[in-house]
Amino acid sequence: MNTIYVGNAPCSWGMLEFEQVTDEPIGYEQMLKELDETGYAGTELGDWGYFPTDPERLSQALKAHNLVITGAFTPVAFADPDAHQAGVETALRNARLLHETATRLGQSITPYVVLADDNGSDPVRTQHAGRVTPEMALSDAGAHTFARGVETVAQAVREETGLPAVFHHHCGGFVETPDEIERLLAMTNPDLVGLVLDTGHYVWGSGDCQGPTAALDRFRDRIRYIHFKDCNPQAMAQAREHEWDYFEAMRHGIFCELGQGCVDFPAVVDWLRAQEYNGFVTVEQDILPGMGRPRESAARNRTYLRQLGI
Protein backbone atom coordinates (compact mmCIF):
# COMPACT_ATOMS: atom_id res chain seq x y z
CA MET A 1 0.00 0.00 0.00
CA ASN A 2 1.28 3.43 -0.94
CA THR A 3 1.10 6.08 1.76
CA ILE A 4 2.04 9.76 1.69
CA TYR A 5 3.39 10.82 5.07
CA VAL A 6 3.83 14.46 6.06
CA GLY A 7 6.93 15.72 7.84
CA ASN A 8 8.43 19.08 8.65
CA ALA A 9 11.86 20.50 9.45
CA PRO A 10 13.66 22.81 11.88
CA CYS A 11 13.66 25.62 9.29
CA SER A 12 9.93 25.94 9.96
CA TRP A 13 10.85 26.87 13.51
CA GLY A 14 13.32 29.55 12.44
CA MET A 15 16.41 27.36 12.29
CA LEU A 16 17.51 28.19 8.75
CA GLU A 17 20.75 27.00 7.23
CA PHE A 18 21.87 30.61 6.82
CA GLU A 19 20.92 32.18 10.12
CA GLN A 20 18.55 31.95 13.06
CA VAL A 21 15.81 34.45 12.34
CA THR A 22 13.59 34.17 15.38
CA ASP A 23 14.28 36.57 18.24
CA GLU A 24 14.92 33.71 20.66
CA PRO A 25 15.93 30.37 19.13
CA ILE A 26 13.43 27.61 19.82
CA GLY A 27 15.01 24.57 21.44
CA TYR A 28 14.75 21.19 19.78
CA GLU A 29 12.61 19.70 22.55
CA GLN A 30 9.98 22.40 22.12
CA MET A 31 10.22 22.08 18.35
CA LEU A 32 9.63 18.31 18.43
CA LYS A 33 6.76 18.70 20.90
CA GLU A 34 5.06 21.25 18.64
CA LEU A 35 5.79 19.14 15.56
CA ASP A 36 3.99 16.23 17.18
CA GLU A 37 1.12 18.36 18.48
CA THR A 38 0.44 19.84 15.05
CA GLY A 39 0.19 16.44 13.38
CA TYR A 40 3.46 15.69 11.61
CA ALA A 41 5.05 12.26 11.46
CA GLY A 42 8.73 13.03 10.90
CA THR A 43 11.46 15.63 10.73
CA GLU A 44 14.63 16.38 8.86
CA LEU A 45 17.83 16.87 10.83
CA GLY A 46 18.37 20.58 10.36
CA ASP A 47 21.68 22.26 11.10
CA TRP A 48 24.27 20.04 12.73
CA GLY A 49 24.11 20.46 16.49
CA TYR A 50 20.51 21.66 16.67
CA PHE A 51 19.32 18.14 17.47
CA PRO A 52 21.44 15.80 19.60
CA THR A 53 24.28 14.37 17.52
CA ASP A 54 24.38 11.13 19.51
CA PRO A 55 22.06 8.66 17.73
CA GLU A 56 20.79 7.15 20.99
CA ARG A 57 19.79 10.56 22.38
CA LEU A 58 18.27 11.61 19.09
CA SER A 59 16.29 8.41 18.66
CA GLN A 60 14.92 8.71 22.19
CA ALA A 61 13.89 12.33 21.57
CA LEU A 62 12.08 11.35 18.38
CA LYS A 63 10.53 8.24 19.88
CA ALA A 64 9.02 10.31 22.70
CA HIS A 65 6.90 12.06 20.07
CA ASN A 66 6.30 9.14 17.69
CA LEU A 67 8.47 10.75 15.02
CA VAL A 68 10.97 9.40 12.50
CA ILE A 69 13.99 10.99 10.86
CA THR A 70 13.54 11.76 7.15
CA GLY A 71 16.70 13.42 5.90
CA ALA A 72 19.56 15.84 6.35
CA PHE A 73 20.15 18.96 4.26
CA THR A 74 23.85 18.93 3.34
CA PRO A 75 25.26 21.96 1.50
CA VAL A 76 28.60 21.61 -0.28
CA ALA A 77 30.42 24.10 -2.54
CA PHE A 78 30.41 21.60 -5.41
CA ALA A 79 31.69 24.17 -7.92
CA ASP A 80 34.99 24.20 -5.99
CA PRO A 81 36.88 20.92 -6.45
CA ASP A 82 38.89 21.65 -3.32
CA ALA A 83 35.65 21.48 -1.29
CA HIS A 84 34.67 17.99 -2.42
CA GLN A 85 36.57 16.04 0.22
CA ALA A 86 35.22 18.21 3.02
CA GLY A 87 31.80 17.64 1.49
CA VAL A 88 32.29 13.89 1.70
CA GLU A 89 33.20 14.18 5.38
CA THR A 90 30.19 16.37 6.18
CA ALA A 91 27.80 14.13 4.27
CA LEU A 92 29.15 11.01 5.96
CA ARG A 93 28.76 12.62 9.37
CA ASN A 94 25.12 13.37 8.58
CA ALA A 95 24.54 9.97 6.97
CA ARG A 96 25.92 8.05 9.95
CA LEU A 97 23.60 9.92 12.31
CA LEU A 98 20.61 9.35 10.02
CA HIS A 99 21.36 5.67 9.57
CA GLU A 100 22.05 4.90 13.20
CA THR A 101 19.03 6.86 14.40
CA ALA A 102 16.69 5.25 11.88
CA THR A 103 18.02 1.83 12.85
CA ARG A 104 17.37 2.46 16.54
CA LEU A 105 13.86 3.64 15.75
CA GLY A 106 13.24 0.60 13.56
CA GLN A 107 11.61 2.87 10.99
CA SER A 108 10.55 1.50 7.63
CA ILE A 109 11.14 4.79 5.80
CA THR A 110 14.72 5.27 4.61
CA PRO A 111 16.06 8.79 5.23
CA TYR A 112 17.77 10.79 2.49
CA VAL A 113 21.03 12.69 2.45
CA VAL A 114 19.83 15.89 0.78
CA LEU A 115 22.76 17.37 -1.13
CA ALA A 116 22.77 21.00 -2.21
CA ASP A 117 25.08 23.72 -3.37
CA ASP A 118 26.56 26.06 -0.76
CA ASN A 119 23.69 28.41 -1.53
CA GLY A 120 24.00 32.10 -0.78
CA SER A 121 27.80 32.07 -0.98
CA ASP A 122 28.38 33.14 -4.59
CA PRO A 123 27.74 36.91 -4.79
CA VAL A 124 26.38 36.92 -8.35
CA ARG A 125 23.99 34.03 -7.86
CA THR A 126 22.88 35.39 -4.47
CA GLN A 127 22.20 38.84 -5.92
CA HIS A 128 20.24 37.45 -8.87
CA ALA A 129 18.18 34.76 -7.15
CA GLY A 130 15.00 34.27 -9.14
CA ARG A 131 16.26 36.15 -12.17
CA VAL A 132 19.28 34.16 -13.32
CA THR A 133 20.35 34.59 -16.94
CA PRO A 134 22.22 31.97 -19.02
CA GLU A 135 25.40 34.03 -18.74
CA MET A 136 25.45 33.39 -14.98
CA ALA A 137 25.47 29.63 -15.37
CA LEU A 138 28.48 27.44 -14.77
CA SER A 139 30.70 26.79 -17.77
CA ASP A 140 30.75 23.29 -19.19
CA ALA A 141 33.92 22.60 -17.23
CA GLY A 142 32.39 24.07 -14.09
CA ALA A 143 29.23 22.02 -14.50
CA HIS A 144 31.36 18.89 -14.93
CA THR A 145 33.25 19.67 -11.71
CA PHE A 146 29.96 20.26 -9.90
CA ALA A 147 28.42 17.01 -11.12
CA ARG A 148 31.50 14.94 -10.28
CA GLY A 149 31.45 16.38 -6.77
CA VAL A 150 27.79 15.42 -6.31
CA GLU A 151 28.49 11.89 -7.53
CA THR A 152 31.58 11.55 -5.35
CA VAL A 153 29.68 12.50 -2.21
CA ALA A 154 26.68 10.35 -3.09
CA GLN A 155 28.94 7.35 -3.77
CA ALA A 156 30.73 7.76 -0.44
CA VAL A 157 27.42 7.94 1.41
CA ARG A 158 26.09 4.82 -0.30
CA GLU A 159 29.26 2.80 0.22
CA GLU A 160 29.46 3.50 3.95
CA THR A 161 25.83 3.74 5.04
CA GLY A 162 23.69 2.47 2.16
CA LEU A 163 21.59 5.64 2.30
CA PRO A 164 20.33 7.26 -0.90
CA ALA A 165 21.27 10.79 -1.92
CA VAL A 166 19.03 13.36 -3.58
CA PHE A 167 19.97 16.79 -4.89
CA HIS A 168 18.08 19.90 -3.79
CA HIS A 169 17.87 22.65 -6.43
CA HIS A 170 17.87 26.00 -4.65
CA CYS A 171 17.69 29.70 -5.43
CA GLY A 172 20.92 31.52 -4.67
CA GLY A 173 23.02 28.57 -5.84
CA PHE A 174 24.40 27.22 -9.12
CA VAL A 175 21.49 24.80 -9.69
CA GLU A 176 18.39 26.98 -9.65
CA THR A 177 16.67 27.13 -13.03
CA PRO A 178 14.86 24.22 -14.71
CA ASP A 179 17.59 23.94 -17.35
CA GLU A 180 20.30 23.89 -14.68
CA ILE A 181 18.46 21.08 -12.91
CA GLU A 182 18.19 19.16 -16.16
CA ARG A 183 21.88 19.63 -16.92
CA LEU A 184 22.94 18.32 -13.51
CA LEU A 185 20.67 15.30 -13.79
CA ALA A 186 21.97 14.55 -17.29
CA MET A 187 25.55 14.64 -15.96
CA THR A 188 24.99 12.39 -12.93
CA ASN A 189 24.29 8.70 -12.50
CA PRO A 190 20.56 8.17 -11.85
CA ASP A 191 21.38 5.17 -9.68
CA LEU A 192 23.41 7.42 -7.38
CA VAL A 193 21.70 10.81 -7.50
CA GLY A 194 17.98 11.44 -7.27
CA LEU A 195 16.13 14.75 -7.14
CA VAL A 196 14.20 16.31 -4.31
CA LEU A 197 11.71 18.63 -5.98
CA ASP A 198 11.17 21.75 -3.88
CA THR A 199 7.96 23.37 -5.08
CA GLY A 200 8.69 26.85 -3.75
CA HIS A 201 12.25 27.06 -5.00
CA TYR A 202 11.09 25.76 -8.38
CA VAL A 203 8.54 28.56 -8.72
CA TRP A 204 11.03 31.25 -7.75
CA GLY A 205 13.83 29.78 -9.85
CA SER A 206 11.65 29.36 -12.93
CA GLY A 207 9.46 32.43 -12.46
CA ASP A 208 6.49 30.20 -13.29
CA CYS A 209 3.72 29.53 -10.78
CA GLN A 210 2.73 26.43 -12.75
CA GLY A 211 6.33 25.25 -12.90
CA PRO A 212 6.21 22.56 -10.22
CA THR A 213 3.35 20.76 -11.95
CA ALA A 214 5.30 20.63 -15.23
CA ALA A 215 8.48 19.67 -13.37
CA LEU A 216 6.86 16.57 -11.94
CA ASP A 217 6.54 15.13 -15.44
CA ARG A 218 9.78 16.62 -16.76
CA PHE A 219 11.85 15.02 -14.00
CA ARG A 220 9.56 12.09 -13.25
CA ASP A 221 12.29 9.45 -13.46
CA ARG A 222 14.61 11.22 -11.03
CA ILE A 223 12.23 12.52 -8.33
CA ARG A 224 12.65 10.56 -5.14
CA TYR A 225 11.45 13.03 -2.50
CA ILE A 226 9.36 16.22 -2.27
CA HIS A 227 9.65 19.45 -0.29
CA PHE A 228 6.35 21.31 0.03
CA LYS A 229 7.08 25.05 0.03
CA ASP A 230 4.83 27.81 -1.29
CA CYS A 231 5.88 31.00 -3.06
CA ASN A 232 4.25 34.41 -2.78
CA PRO A 233 3.85 35.78 -6.34
CA GLN A 234 3.59 39.38 -5.13
CA ALA A 235 6.87 39.08 -3.22
CA MET A 236 8.44 37.37 -6.23
CA ALA A 237 7.38 40.25 -8.49
CA GLN A 238 8.71 42.80 -6.01
CA ALA A 239 12.01 40.94 -5.78
CA ARG A 240 12.36 41.22 -9.55
CA GLU A 241 11.31 44.87 -9.65
CA HIS A 242 13.60 45.98 -6.83
CA GLU A 243 16.40 43.53 -7.65
CA TRP A 244 16.46 42.09 -4.16
CA ASP A 245 19.09 39.50 -3.37
CA TYR A 246 18.19 36.10 -1.94
CA PHE A 247 18.24 37.22 1.67
CA GLU A 248 16.22 40.38 1.09
CA ALA A 249 13.52 38.40 -0.71
CA MET A 250 13.45 35.98 2.21
CA ARG A 251 12.98 38.84 4.64
CA HIS A 252 9.99 39.97 2.58
CA GLY A 253 8.32 36.58 2.99
CA ILE A 254 8.74 35.14 -0.49
CA PHE A 255 8.11 31.69 0.98
CA CYS A 256 4.64 31.90 2.49
CA GLU A 257 2.35 29.41 4.21
CA LEU A 258 0.97 26.59 2.10
CA GLY A 259 -2.08 27.60 0.12
CA GLN A 260 -1.28 31.31 0.44
CA GLY A 261 0.99 31.42 -2.61
CA CYS A 262 0.76 30.19 -6.17
CA VAL A 263 1.90 26.55 -6.00
CA ASP A 264 -0.88 24.24 -7.19
CA PHE A 265 -0.64 21.77 -4.32
CA PRO A 266 -3.87 19.92 -5.23
CA ALA A 267 -2.29 19.07 -8.60
CA VAL A 268 0.97 18.03 -6.92
CA VAL A 269 -0.87 15.73 -4.52
CA ASP A 270 -2.91 14.25 -7.38
CA TRP A 271 0.34 13.54 -9.26
CA LEU A 272 1.88 11.84 -6.24
CA ARG A 273 -1.16 9.62 -5.87
CA ALA A 274 -1.16 8.76 -9.57
CA GLN A 275 2.51 7.80 -9.31
CA GLU A 276 1.78 5.73 -6.18
CA TYR A 277 4.33 7.79 -4.29
CA ASN A 278 5.20 6.08 -1.03
CA GLY A 279 7.08 8.12 1.55
CA PHE A 280 7.37 11.56 3.04
CA VAL A 281 6.67 15.02 1.77
CA THR A 282 8.41 17.58 3.96
CA VAL A 283 6.80 20.93 4.65
CA GLU A 284 9.21 23.84 4.81
CA GLN A 285 7.69 27.09 6.01
CA ASP A 286 10.72 29.30 6.56
CA ILE A 287 9.67 31.37 9.56
CA LEU A 288 10.61 35.05 9.46
CA PRO A 289 9.74 37.98 11.72
CA GLY A 290 6.15 39.09 11.25
CA MET A 291 4.95 35.76 9.90
CA GLY A 292 3.51 34.51 13.17
CA ARG A 293 4.56 31.89 15.66
CA PRO A 294 6.08 28.73 14.19
CA ARG A 295 3.62 26.40 15.91
CA GLU A 296 0.67 28.32 14.50
CA SER A 297 2.08 28.30 10.98
CA ALA A 298 2.86 24.59 11.24
CA ALA A 299 -0.70 23.90 12.37
CA ARG A 300 -2.21 25.89 9.50
CA ASN A 301 0.04 24.15 6.99
CA ARG A 302 -0.96 20.74 8.34
CA THR A 303 -4.66 21.64 8.27
CA TYR A 304 -4.29 22.74 4.65
CA LEU A 305 -2.72 19.43 3.65
CA ARG A 306 -5.38 17.44 5.52
CA GLN A 307 -7.92 19.26 3.35
CA LEU A 308 -6.08 17.79 0.37
CA GLY A 309 -6.40 14.33 1.86
CA ILE A 310 -2.91 13.76 3.21
N, C-alpha and C positions, 0 to 999 in steps of 0.2 A: 504493500500500500504506500502510495506517495503522500507525503505530508509536508506542508510548508510551515516551518516554525519561525517565530519572530523573536529576534534578539535586538540588543542595543549595544552601546559602547560608551566608554568614559567620556568621549568628546561631547556627548549629549549632556554631560554634567559639568561642562566647562573645561575639561582636561584635554585641550587640543594639543596636537603634536608641535605646534609653534610656540604657544604660550598659554598660561592659565588666565582666562579672561573673566572669571567670576571674582568678586571682591574678596571673598574668603574661600579658598579651595575646599571643596567638599571631599571628605575622607571616603576611602573605598568602602568602609563598612556601611556608611549611610547611603552611598551610591547603590550598593548591592541590595540593601533593604528596600530602597525606593524602586529599583528595577523590578524586584519581585512583586512589590505591592501594586505596581502599575501593569503587571500582566505579561512580562517578558520571560522568555525561557532560557536565554543565554546571553553571554557578553563576550566582546573581544577584550584583548589584554590591555590595550591602551599603552601609554608611555611606560617604559621600563622603570620599575620602582614605585609606580602608583599602587598596583596590587602587590601582595607578598610575592617575592621571587623564589621562595621555597615551595616546591610543588605540593608538599603535604599541607602547609598552611593555606595555600591558595585553594586546594581542593576542599579543605574543610570549610573555608569561607563560602565557597560556591555551594557546597552541599547543604549548608545551613539555610539556603534560600532556594533549593531545588533548581539550581542553575547549572549550565554546562559552559565550557569554554569553546569559542567558535573560531578564533583567529587572532593574529597579531600583525598589526600594521608595522611594516619594516622599511623605512626609507633608506635608500642608498644612492650616492652620487654616481650612478652607472655611467654617465658620460665621461667620467674621470677613471682611466684604467688603474690608477694608483689607489683608488678607493675600493676596488673589487674585493681584495682580501679582507679588509676591515668589514666589508658588507657580508662576506661569508661568516665571519665570526659573530657579528650581530645577529644574523638570521639564525645561526645555529643556537645561539643563546636563547632566542625566542622559541625556536622549534623544540628544544629540549624541555623547556617549561611547559609548552603546550602539550607535548606528547606525554610527559610524566603526569601532568595534572589530569588529562583526559583518561589516562590509564587508571589512575586512582579513583576517578569518578565512575569508571566503567561505562562511559558514554558510548552510544552507538554512532554518533555523528563525529566524523573526523574533522578536526580543526585545520584551518588553512594558514600558511605563512603568506601574508599579503604584502608582496613586494611593491615598491613605488620608487619613483625618483626622489631625490632630496629636494622636494618642492619648496619654492619660496627662497631658494638660495642663488639662483641665477638672476642677475638684476634685470636683464631684458625680458625674460619670460615672466618674471614676477610683475614687472611694470605693465606688461601687455596681456595679462590673464584675461581670457574671454575674447580677445581680439588679435590673436596670433595670425601673422601672415606667413606665407611659404618661405620668405627670406629668413625668418627666425628659426626655421627648423634645423635640426642637426644635418650636417653633411652626410654623404653616404658613408664615409669612413667613421664619422661620429656615431651614426646610427648602428653601424656594425659593432663598434666598441660597446655601445649601450646594450645591444642585444646579447653579445657574448657575456657581458657581466651578469645580465638577468639569468641566462642559462647556467652560468657557473655557480651562482648562488642557489638556484633551484636544484641543481644536481647535488650539491653538497648537502642540502637539507634532506633530499630524498635518500641519499646513501646512508646518512647517519640516523635519521629518525623515521623515514618512510612517509613523512607528511607531504602532501601536495602543496605546490606553490601557485599562486595566482598573481597577476599583475594588476595594479590599481592605476588606471589613467587618472590624471589630476591636473586641474588648472594651476598655473604657476610652475609647472615642470615641463620637461621636454617631450612628454607623451600626453598631449591634451586634446588635440583635434581628432576627429574621426579618421582622417587619413594617417595621422601619426600612430594611432592605435593599430590600424590595419598594417602599417609598415612593420611595427614591432612584432605583431603576431606572425607576419609572413617570414620574419627573420629568426623566429624561435621555434624550437621543437614543441609541437602540440602535446606530446606525451609528457613534457617537463613543465610547460608554462601554460596555465589557463588564464582566463580573464575574469576579474571581478568587475561587473558593470555597475558603475555608480551613476544613478539616474540624474542627480543634481549636477555633478561635475560634467556629465555628458551634455546636458542642456547648455550650461555656461560655455563649455569648450567648443560646442558646435554653433551656438547662437540660435538653436532651433528647439522650440518647446516640444515638438513632436519627435525630436531626435532619438530619445531612448526607445520608443516603440520600433522605429526603423532599425536601431542598433541591435535589438534582440534577434532579428532575422539576419542582419548583416554578419554578426559575430556568433551566430547560433552554435557553431561547432566548438567554439573556444570558451563560451561562458560556463563557469563552474559555480559562481557565487554572485550574490546581488547585494548592493548597498542601496537602501531606500533613502534618498535625500531629495528634497524639493528645492525648486529654484524660483525666486521672486522675479517675474519678468520686468516689473517696474525698476527694481534695483539693478537688474542686468542692463536695462536701457540707460539708466543713469551712469552706471560704471563706464559704458561706452562713451556717453556724451562728455563726461567729465574726465575721462582717461584715468580712472582710479586704478591703483595697483591692486594686487590680490588682497592685501591686508585691509586696505581701505574699503574695498567691496564687502569683505567679511564684516567689517564694523558697521556697515549699512544694512546688514541682514540679508545678504543675497541668498543665503540658504535658510528658508523659512520652514515653518511647521508643515507636515504632510497635509496635502489637500488645500493649502493656502497659496501655492504657486502654480506652475503650469505643467508639471509632469502629469501625464495621464496614467495614474496608478491603477485604475480599473483595467485598462488595456494591458498593463504590465502583469497584473495578477492573472488575467485571463490567459496570457501567453504562458506564464509559468505552469498553470494548470494544464494547458494543452500539451506542453512538453513533458508533463508528469515530473516536474521538478520536485526533488526530494531533498530537503535540507533547510538551512536557515536563510532568511533575508535579515539583514542587519539595518536597523533604523539609525541614521546619524542626523541628529538635530543639533548642529553646532550652536551651543548656547552663548549668546553675547549679551552685554548689558542692555536692558530695556526690553528683552524678549521674554521676560517672565521667569519664574522659578523652574529649574530643570525638572523637578518632579511633575509639575503641572503640564509642562510641554510634553513630557514622556507619556503622561496619561492621555492627553488629547491625541497624540500620534497613535497610541495603541487603540483608542476608541475608533479612530478613523479607519484603521486597518481591519478591525473587527467588522465594521460596516461593509467592508469588501469581502468578508467571509474568511479572513485568516487571523 
